[in-house]
Amino acid sequence: MGFNAFTRRGAADAARSNRGMPLERAFGFGMNNEAHDELRHPGDVMTQREIMVLQRVKMIGLTVLSIALTACGGGGPSDSSTQRGALLEAVTTEQWTAARLKSAIDAAQSGELLGVPRCDVQLRHIRYRTLNPAGRPATAAAALMLPQGSDPACRGARPQLLYAHGTSEDKALDLANTKTSAMGDTLLLMAAFATQGIIVIAPNMQGYEGSDQDYHPYLNAEAQAVDMIDAVRAGKRAVQQESSISLGSQLFLAGYSEGGHVALATQRVIERDHAAELPLAAVVPMSGPYNLVGFADQIFGGGPVNDGATMFAPLLINGYQRSDGDIYQQPGDVYQPAFASTAAGLLPSQSSLAELQRAGRLPSPDENFSRLFGPGGLINDSFRQAFPGSKLRQAMQKNTLLGFTPKAPLTLCGGAADPVVFFAVNTVALQADLSGRGIKVPVWNIEDRASLPVGPGGDRPYGWFDQVRTAVGGADALKPTYHEVVAFACASLAQQYFLSLR
């Protein structure tokens, strides 16, 4: 939302060259692949400049390369049922001790943003039954993070967190494997929640590792909510096989960026269709595009284009085309000629974004991934002009989450200067929509100390964010990694909030 800083590049270099993708860049969770020619895969050797920058910034990422990952095998009873949420497999992939996690956090963390780990964490890969967007049976996968240890926080009835990750271009994304591009997401979730005694269930989502679907239903509110609900069902079944922990009564729900939208959509479906089965204790969507149609109207209507748009657009258009079938007759109806033959089904991919740019499949040069319109851009002018009456806008309207009335406590989190998911048209607009219907929902704006909780719970993330901004050279230098840095501050706030409810 940065953990992979220690396997990729320093924050200052990222501020120069890594532009605006959710949950990746120097702080490395979410997309986790190259963003342009200079980005490297985990394991590449850092330059001396990068090392110096990392020493100067000391962000909250984990020094993953210095930690030997110990994978262990395992499994559990299979459920061959075709029932939604049926657990097909549960395999232990890694084991982390609290001491090992503390050592890693201490090596890279400024101010112990996420606190001292109390529990060991067992990481499991689970496969389960769900439905695809067409309502047909499908298989998907998720990570299950189990607290373990002698501390009372790690035993007995434990609360659960159902978490939705941010946008990824990597088709192999696997949250149950810290050796893959999901490393940053997984380590953040373990450090923020699992080590504090919260069971974490985090789906890879359809279209990624473990899924039998060949596309990702990106920002498809109903389809992604179905996957989330079935993941938590399967995760609960896997926990029931354990002897040292059991399922507590509290179910928390959260997500970042794309996952923020998914989390709110999941709350809507749970409270509409599954309230008795899955009562929610608290929900914290973070930096999500809740007001999809308003966001798009701003971009297509001549407003600024968000960083990352040339990645998000193919995911969104392809997802709606596959599910609805009417976004276009031919790809050339939407895309400029240079991209019309390859854009459909481009993402998620086995290639990095840099490789796609080099192959001419995404606009280049374009370090911000925001060359959406105009000469050399992704979208043709005729489609842009016709957008107000287009099927794409209708699909985005259908998946906009304004108008929903939540029942469980809802809190939003984000940053006012986010260049990836614009704060005003999404988070503020959602808050205003709810307020206009008499529903008061707090918004944690990491730029505004008064909006955060009183005491250390608010002081810590606010102060940490300010230190990071200063360390990288100010607001302008922070912009390319702003979205990721805010993710850590929001994770800290969500952690403290959930723990206060136990």
C-alpha positions as CSV (number, residue, x, y, z in Angstrom):
1,M,0.0,0.0,0.0
2,G,6.8,-0.3,2.1
3,F,8.2,-3.6,2.5
4,N,9.8,-4.2,-0.9
5,A,11.8,-1.1,-0.6
6,F,14.6,-3.3,0.6
7,T,14.5,-5.5,-2.4
8,R,13.9,-2.9,-5.0
9,R,15.0,0.7,-4.6
10,G,15.1,3.6,-2.1
11,A,12.3,6.0,-1.5
12,A,14.1,9.0,-3.0
13,D,14.9,7.1,-6.2
14,A,11.3,6.0,-6.3
15,A,10.2,9.6,-5.9
16,R,12.2,10.3,-9.0
17,S,11.2,7.4,-11.2
18,N,8.4,5.3,-9.7
19,R,5.1,6.9,-10.5
20,G,1.7,6.4,-8.8
21,M,0.6,2.8,-8.8
22,P,-1.4,1.5,-5.9
23,L,0.6,-0.4,-3.3
24,E,3.8,-0.9,-5.1
25,R,6.7,1.4,-5.8
26,A,9.5,1.7,-3.2
27,F,7.1,0.7,-0.5
28,G,6.1,-2.3,-2.5
29,F,2.8,-3.9,-1.8
30,G,0.0,-4.2,-4.3
31,M,1.4,-4.4,-7.8
32,N,4.9,-5.4,-7.0
33,N,6.5,-5.6,-10.5
34,E,8.7,-3.3,-12.5
35,A,7.1,0.1,-13.2
36,H,9.5,1.2,-15.9
37,D,13.0,0.3,-17.2
38,E,14.8,1.1,-14.0
39,L,12.6,-1.1,-11.7
40,R,14.0,-4.5,-10.9
41,H,12.5,-7.7,-9.5
42,P,13.1,-8.8,-5.9
43,G,16.6,-10.1,-5.4
44,D,18.4,-7.6,-7.7
45,V,21.4,-5.8,-6.2
46,M,20.7,-2.3,-5.0
47,T,23.0,0.6,-6.0
48,Q,25.0,2.4,-3.3
49,R,22.7,5.4,-3.7
50,E,19.7,3.2,-3.0
51,I,21.4,1.8,0.1
52,M,22.2,5.3,1.4
53,V,18.6,6.4,0.8
54,L,17.2,3.4,2.6
55,Q,19.5,4.2,5.5
56,R,18.4,7.8,5.5
57,V,14.7,7.2,5.2
58,K,14.3,4.0,7.4
59,M,10.8,3.4,6.3
60,I,8.6,0.7,7.7
61,G,9.4,-2.0,5.1
62,L,10.9,-5.3,6.2
63,T,14.4,-6.1,5.2
64,V,13.2,-9.2,3.5
65,L,16.4,-10.2,1.7
66,S,18.2,-10.4,5.0
67,I,15.7,-12.9,6.4
68,A,15.8,-16.5,5.3
69,L,12.3,-17.7,4.7
70,T,11.6,-21.2,6.1
71,A,8.9,-22.9,4.1
72,C,7.2,-26.0,5.5
73,G,4.8,-28.3,3.9
74,G,1.4,-29.4,5.2
75,G,-2.1,-29.8,4.4
76,G,-5.6,-30.5,5.7
77,P,-8.6,-32.5,4.8
78,S,-10.0,-31.7,1.4
79,D,-13.6,-30.9,0.8
80,S,-14.6,-31.9,-2.7
81,S,-18.0,-30.3,-2.3
82,T,-19.1,-27.8,-4.9
83,Q,-20.7,-25.7,-2.2
84,R,-19.6,-22.1,-2.1
85,G,-16.8,-21.6,0.4
86,A,-16.0,-25.3,0.5
87,L,-12.3,-25.7,1.6
88,L,-10.5,-27.8,-1.0
89,E,-7.0,-27.5,0.4
90,A,-5.0,-25.8,3.2
91,V,-1.2,-26.0,2.9
92,T,1.3,-24.4,5.3
93,T,3.8,-22.4,3.2
94,E,5.8,-20.5,5.8
95,Q,6.3,-20.1,9.5
96,W,7.4,-16.8,11.1
97,T,8.2,-16.5,14.8
98,A,7.4,-13.3,16.7
99,A,11.1,-12.8,17.4
100,R,11.9,-13.1,13.7
101,L,9.3,-10.6,12.7
102,K,10.4,-8.2,15.5
103,S,14.0,-8.4,14.3
104,A,12.8,-7.6,10.7
105,I,10.6,-4.8,11.8
106,D,13.2,-3.3,14.1
107,A,15.7,-3.3,11.3
108,A,13.6,-1.2,9.0
109,Q,10.9,0.6,11.0
110,S,10.9,4.2,12.3
111,G,9.0,4.6,15.5
112,E,7.6,1.0,15.7
113,L,4.6,2.1,13.7
114,L,3.0,-1.3,13.9
115,G,4.0,-2.2,17.4
116,V,5.9,-5.1,18.9
117,P,4.8,-8.5,17.5
118,R,3.2,-10.8,20.1
119,C,2.5,-13.9,18.1
120,D,4.2,-16.3,15.8
121,V,2.5,-16.5,12.4
122,Q,1.8,-19.6,10.3
123,L,1.1,-18.7,6.7
124,R,-1.2,-21.0,4.8
125,H,-2.4,-21.3,1.2
126,I,-6.0,-22.3,0.9
127,R,-8.1,-23.1,-2.1
128,Y,-11.9,-23.0,-2.1
129,R,-15.1,-23.0,-4.1
130,T,-16.7,-19.8,-5.3
131,L,-18.6,-18.4,-8.2
132,N,-17.3,-16.5,-11.2
133,P,-19.0,-13.3,-12.4
134,A,-21.4,-15.3,-14.5
135,G,-22.5,-17.2,-11.4
136,R,-20.9,-20.5,-12.5
137,P,-18.7,-22.6,-10.1
138,A,-15.1,-21.5,-9.8
139,T,-12.0,-22.1,-7.8
140,A,-10.0,-19.4,-6.1
141,A,-7.2,-19.1,-3.5
142,A,-6.4,-17.0,-0.4
143,A,-3.7,-16.6,2.2
144,L,-4.6,-17.6,5.8
145,M,-2.4,-16.1,8.5
146,L,-2.8,-17.9,11.9
147,P,-1.5,-16.3,15.1
148,Q,0.4,-18.9,17.3
149,G,2.4,-18.8,20.5
150,S,2.1,-18.8,24.3
151,D,0.9,-15.2,24.6
152,P,-2.8,-15.0,25.6
153,A,-3.3,-12.8,22.5
154,C,-2.3,-15.7,20.3
155,R,-4.5,-18.5,21.7
156,G,-8.1,-19.3,22.2
157,A,-10.9,-17.5,20.4
158,R,-9.4,-15.0,17.9
159,P,-11.0,-12.2,15.9
160,Q,-10.7,-12.5,12.1
161,L,-9.9,-9.9,9.5
162,L,-11.1,-10.3,5.9
163,Y,-8.7,-8.2,3.8
164,A,-8.7,-7.1,0.1
165,H,-5.4,-6.3,-1.5
166,G,-4.7,-3.5,-4.0
167,T,-4.4,-3.6,-7.8
168,S,-1.8,-5.9,-9.2
169,E,-0.6,-6.4,-12.8
170,D,1.1,-9.7,-11.8
171,K,-1.0,-12.7,-12.8
172,A,1.1,-14.9,-10.4
173,L,0.2,-12.8,-7.3
174,D,0.0,-15.1,-4.3
175,L,-0.5,-13.7,-0.8
176,A,0.5,-17.0,0.8
177,N,4.1,-16.8,-0.6
178,T,6.5,-14.1,0.5
179,K,8.9,-15.1,-2.3
180,T,6.5,-13.7,-4.9
181,S,5.4,-10.3,-5.9
182,A,2.8,-10.3,-3.0
183,M,5.7,-10.2,-0.5
184,G,4.9,-6.7,0.7
185,D,1.2,-7.2,1.2
186,T,1.7,-10.4,3.1
187,L,4.4,-9.0,5.4
188,L,2.3,-5.9,6.2
189,L,-0.7,-8.0,7.0
190,M,1.4,-10.3,9.3
191,A,3.1,-7.4,11.0
192,A,0.0,-5.2,11.5
193,F,-2.6,-7.8,12.4
194,A,-1.6,-11.5,12.6
195,T,1.2,-10.8,15.1
196,Q,-1.3,-9.0,17.3
197,G,-3.6,-12.1,17.5
198,I,-5.9,-11.4,14.6
199,I,-6.5,-14.2,12.1
200,V,-6.1,-12.8,8.6
201,I,-7.9,-14.1,5.5
202,A,-6.7,-12.4,2.3
203,P,-8.0,-13.6,-1.1
204,N,-5.7,-13.5,-4.1
205,M,-8.9,-12.7,-6.1
206,Q,-10.1,-14.3,-9.3
207,G,-7.8,-14.1,-12.2
208,Y,-4.7,-14.5,-10.0
209,E,-2.8,-17.4,-8.5
210,G,-5.0,-20.3,-7.6
211,S,-8.0,-19.1,-9.7
212,D,-9.4,-21.0,-12.7
213,Q,-10.6,-17.8,-14.3
214,D,-8.6,-16.2,-17.1
215,Y,-9.5,-12.6,-16.3
216,H,-9.8,-10.4,-13.2
217,P,-13.3,-8.9,-12.5
218,Y,-11.7,-5.6,-11.6
219,L,-13.9,-3.3,-9.5
220,N,-16.9,-5.6,-10.2
221,A,-18.6,-5.0,-6.9
222,E,-20.9,-8.0,-6.7
223,A,-18.4,-10.5,-8.2
224,Q,-15.5,-9.5,-5.9
225,A,-17.8,-9.5,-2.9
226,V,-18.8,-13.1,-3.7
227,D,-15.1,-14.1,-3.8
228,M,-14.4,-12.4,-0.5
229,I,-17.4,-14.0,1.3
230,D,-16.4,-17.5,0.1
231,A,-12.8,-16.9,1.1
232,V,-13.8,-16.1,4.7
233,R,-16.0,-19.2,4.7
234,A,-13.1,-21.4,3.6
235,G,-10.8,-19.6,6.0
236,K,-13.1,-20.3,8.9
237,R,-13.3,-24.0,8.0
238,A,-9.5,-24.2,8.0
239,V,-9.3,-22.6,11.4
240,Q,-11.8,-25.1,12.8
241,Q,-9.1,-27.8,12.1
242,E,-6.7,-26.1,14.6
243,S,-6.3,-27.0,18.2
244,S,-4.6,-23.9,19.7
245,I,-6.9,-21.2,18.4
246,S,-10.6,-21.0,17.5
247,L,-12.9,-18.6,15.9
248,G,-13.9,-15.6,17.9
249,S,-17.1,-13.7,17.4
250,Q,-15.6,-10.6,15.8
251,L,-15.2,-10.3,12.0
252,F,-13.4,-7.2,10.7
253,L,-13.2,-6.1,7.1
254,A,-10.7,-3.9,5.4
255,G,-8.9,-3.3,2.1
256,Y,-6.7,-0.8,0.4
257,S,-7.0,1.0,-3.0
258,E,-8.9,-1.5,-5.3
259,G,-9.3,-3.4,-2.0
260,G,-11.0,-0.4,-0.4
261,H,-13.7,-0.6,-3.0
262,V,-13.9,-4.4,-2.6
263,A,-14.2,-4.1,1.2
264,L,-17.1,-1.7,1.0
265,A,-18.8,-3.7,-1.7
266,T,-18.4,-6.8,0.5
267,Q,-19.9,-5.0,3.5
268,R,-22.9,-4.2,1.3
269,V,-23.4,-7.8,0.1
270,I,-22.8,-9.3,3.6
271,E,-25.3,-7.0,5.2
272,R,-27.8,-7.5,2.4
273,D,-27.6,-11.3,2.1
274,H,-25.5,-12.9,4.8
275,A,-25.9,-10.7,8.0
276,A,-26.7,-13.6,10.3
277,E,-23.9,-15.8,9.0
278,L,-21.2,-13.1,8.9
279,P,-21.9,-10.3,11.4
280,L,-19.4,-7.6,11.0
281,A,-17.8,-5.9,14.0
282,A,-16.1,-3.0,12.1
283,V,-15.1,-2.1,8.5
284,V,-12.2,0.1,7.4
285,P,-12.0,0.7,3.6
286,M,-8.8,2.7,2.7
287,S,-8.1,4.9,-0.3
288,G,-10.7,3.2,-2.5
289,P,-12.4,4.4,-5.7
290,Y,-15.9,4.2,-4.1
291,N,-17.3,6.9,-6.5
292,L,-16.3,5.2,-9.7
293,V,-18.5,7.1,-12.0
294,G,-17.7,10.5,-10.5
295,F,-14.0,9.7,-10.6
296,A,-14.3,8.7,-14.3
297,D,-16.4,11.7,-15.2
298,Q,-13.6,13.9,-13.8
299,I,-10.9,12.1,-15.8
300,F,-12.7,11.8,-19.1
301,G,-14.2,15.3,-18.7
302,G,-10.9,17.1,-18.9
303,G,-9.7,16.9,-15.3
304,P,-6.3,15.6,-14.2
305,V,-5.6,11.9,-15.1
306,N,-4.6,9.9,-12.1
307,D,-1.2,8.2,-11.9
308,G,-1.6,4.5,-12.9
309,A,-4.5,5.2,-15.3
310,T,-3.0,3.3,-18.2
311,M,-2.8,0.1,-16.1
312,F,-6.2,0.5,-14.5
313,A,-8.1,1.3,-17.7
314,P,-7.3,-2.1,-19.5
315,L,-8.1,-4.0,-16.3
316,L,-11.4,-2.2,-15.9
317,I,-12.5,-2.2,-19.5
318,N,-11.6,-5.9,-20.0
319,G,-13.3,-6.9,-16.8
320,Y,-16.6,-5.2,-17.7
321,Q,-16.4,-6.4,-21.3
322,R,-16.0,-10.0,-20.1
323,S,-18.8,-9.8,-17.6
324,D,-21.2,-7.5,-19.5
325,G,-20.2,-8.1,-23.1
326,D,-21.3,-4.7,-24.4
327,I,-18.5,-2.2,-23.6
328,Y,-17.3,-2.2,-27.2
329,Q,-17.9,-4.1,-30.5
330,Q,-14.2,-4.0,-31.4
331,P,-11.2,-3.0,-29.2
332,G,-10.5,-0.3,-31.7
333,D,-13.7,1.4,-30.6
334,V,-11.9,2.2,-27.3
335,Y,-8.2,2.0,-27.8
336,Q,-5.8,3.9,-30.1
337,P,-4.6,1.9,-33.1
338,A,-1.2,1.2,-31.6
339,F,-2.8,-0.7,-28.7
340,A,-6.1,-2.0,-30.1
341,S,-4.8,-5.4,-31.1
342,T,-3.3,-6.2,-27.7
343,A,-5.2,-4.2,-25.0
344,A,-8.0,-6.7,-24.6
345,G,-6.9,-9.2,-22.0
346,L,-3.6,-7.5,-21.5
347,L,-3.7,-7.5,-17.7
348,P,-3.1,-9.2,-15.3
349,S,0.0,-10.5,-17.1
350,Q,3.0,-12.7,-16.7
351,S,5.1,-9.7,-18.0
352,S,6.0,-6.7,-16.0
353,L,4.7,-3.2,-16.8
354,A,8.1,-2.2,-18.0
355,E,8.2,-5.2,-20.4
356,L,4.8,-4.3,-21.7
357,Q,5.9,-0.8,-22.3
358,R,9.1,-2.0,-24.1
359,A,6.9,-4.3,-26.2
360,G,4.7,-1.4,-27.2
361,R,1.7,-2.7,-25.4
362,L,1.4,0.3,-23.1
363,P,2.1,4.0,-23.8
364,S,5.8,4.9,-23.5
365,P,7.6,7.0,-22.4
366,D,5.2,7.4,-19.5
367,E,6.7,7.1,-16.1
368,N,3.5,8.1,-14.3
369,F,1.4,5.6,-16.3
370,S,-1.0,8.4,-16.9
371,R,-0.8,8.9,-20.7
372,L,-4.4,8.0,-21.2
373,F,-5.4,10.4,-23.9
374,G,-3.9,12.4,-26.7
375,P,-1.1,11.5,-29.1
376,G,0.5,8.3,-28.1
377,G,-2.1,7.7,-25.4
378,L,-4.1,4.6,-24.7
379,I,-7.7,5.7,-25.3
380,N,-8.9,7.2,-28.6
381,D,-10.5,10.6,-28.8
382,S,-13.8,9.4,-30.1
383,F,-14.4,7.1,-27.2
384,R,-13.4,9.8,-24.8
385,Q,-15.9,12.2,-26.3
386,A,-18.6,9.6,-26.3
387,F,-17.9,8.5,-22.7
388,P,-20.9,10.3,-21.1
389,G,-23.4,8.0,-22.9
390,S,-21.2,4.9,-23.1
391,K,-21.7,1.4,-21.8
392,L,-18.5,1.8,-19.8
393,R,-19.9,4.7,-17.9
394,Q,-23.1,2.7,-17.2
395,A,-21.0,-0.2,-15.9
396,M,-19.1,2.2,-13.7
397,Q,-22.3,3.7,-12.4
398,K,-23.6,0.2,-11.5
399,N,-20.4,-0.4,-9.5
400,T,-20.3,2.9,-7.8
401,L,-20.9,2.4,-4.1
402,L,-22.5,5.7,-3.1
403,G,-26.1,5.3,-1.9
404,F,-25.2,2.2,0.2
405,T,-26.4,2.4,3.9
406,P,-24.0,0.6,6.1
407,K,-25.1,-1.1,9.4
408,A,-21.7,-2.1,10.9
409,P,-19.4,0.7,12.1
410,L,-17.7,2.1,9.1
411,T,-14.5,4.3,9.1
412,L,-12.7,5.5,6.0
413,C,-9.0,6.2,5.7
414,G,-6.8,8.0,3.1
415,G,-4.6,10.9,2.3
416,A,-5.9,14.2,0.8
417,A,-3.1,14.5,-1.8
418,D,-3.3,11.0,-3.2
419,P,-2.4,11.2,-6.9
420,V,-3.6,7.6,-7.6
421,V,-7.1,7.4,-6.1
422,F,-8.3,11.0,-5.8
423,F,-9.4,11.7,-2.2
424,A,-12.0,14.4,-2.7
425,V,-14.1,12.7,-5.4
426,N,-14.0,9.3,-3.7
427,T,-13.5,9.3,0.1
428,V,-14.9,12.8,0.7
429,A,-17.8,12.2,-1.7
430,L,-18.7,9.0,0.1
431,Q,-18.6,10.7,3.4
432,A,-20.8,13.5,2.1
433,D,-23.3,11.0,0.6
434,L,-23.6,9.2,3.9
435,S,-23.8,12.5,5.9
436,G,-26.6,13.7,3.6
437,R,-28.6,10.7,4.6
438,G,-27.9,11.2,8.3
439,I,-25.1,8.7,8.6
440,K,-22.0,10.0,10.3
441,V,-18.8,8.2,9.2
442,P,-15.4,9.2,10.4
443,V,-12.6,9.8,7.9
444,W,-9.0,9.5,8.9
445,N,-7.1,11.9,6.6
446,I,-3.4,11.3,7.3
447,E,-2.7,14.9,6.3
448,D,-5.0,16.2,9.0
449,R,-4.0,15.5,12.6
450,A,-7.4,16.6,13.9
451,S,-9.2,13.9,12.0
452,L,-7.1,11.1,13.6
453,P,-7.7,9.4,17.0
454,V,-6.5,11.3,20.0
455,G,-3.4,10.1,21.8
456,P,-0.6,7.9,20.6
457,G,-2.8,6.0,18.2
458,G,-3.1,9.1,16.1
459,D,0.2,10.7,17.0
460,R,2.2,7.8,15.8
461,P,1.0,7.4,12.1
462,Y,0.7,11.2,11.7
463,G,4.3,11.8,13.0
464,W,5.6,8.9,10.9
465,F,4.0,10.2,7.8
466,D,5.5,13.6,8.4
467,Q,9.0,12.1,9.0
468,V,8.8,10.1,5.7
469,R,7.7,13.2,3.8
470,T,10.7,15.2,5.2
471,A,13.1,12.3,4.6
472,V,12.3,12.0,0.9
473,G,12.6,15.8,0.3
474,G,9.1,17.2,0.8
475,A,5.6,16.8,-0.7
476,D,6.7,16.9,-4.3
477,A,9.3,14.2,-3.8
478,L,6.8,12.1,-1.9
479,K,4.1,12.3,-4.6
480,P,5.2,9.2,-6.6
481,T,5.0,7.0,-3.5
482,Y,2.3,8.9,-1.6
483,H,-0.3,6.2,-2.2
484,E,1.9,3.5,-0.7
485,V,3.1,5.5,2.3
486,V,-0.5,6.4,3.3
487,A,-1.2,2.6,3.2
488,F,1.1,2.1,6.1
489,A,-0.3,4.9,8.1
490,C,-3.9,3.6,7.5
491,A,-2.8,0.1,8.4
492,S,-1.5,1.4,11.8
493,L,-4.8,3.2,12.4
494,A,-6.9,0.2,11.5
495,Q,-4.7,-2.0,13.7
496,Q,-5.2,0.2,16.7
497,Y,-8.9,0.5,16.0
498,F,-9.5,-3.2,15.7
499,L,-7.5,-4.0,18.8
500,S,-9.5,-1.5,20.8
501,L,-12.6,-3.4,20.0
502,R,-11.4,-6.8,21.2
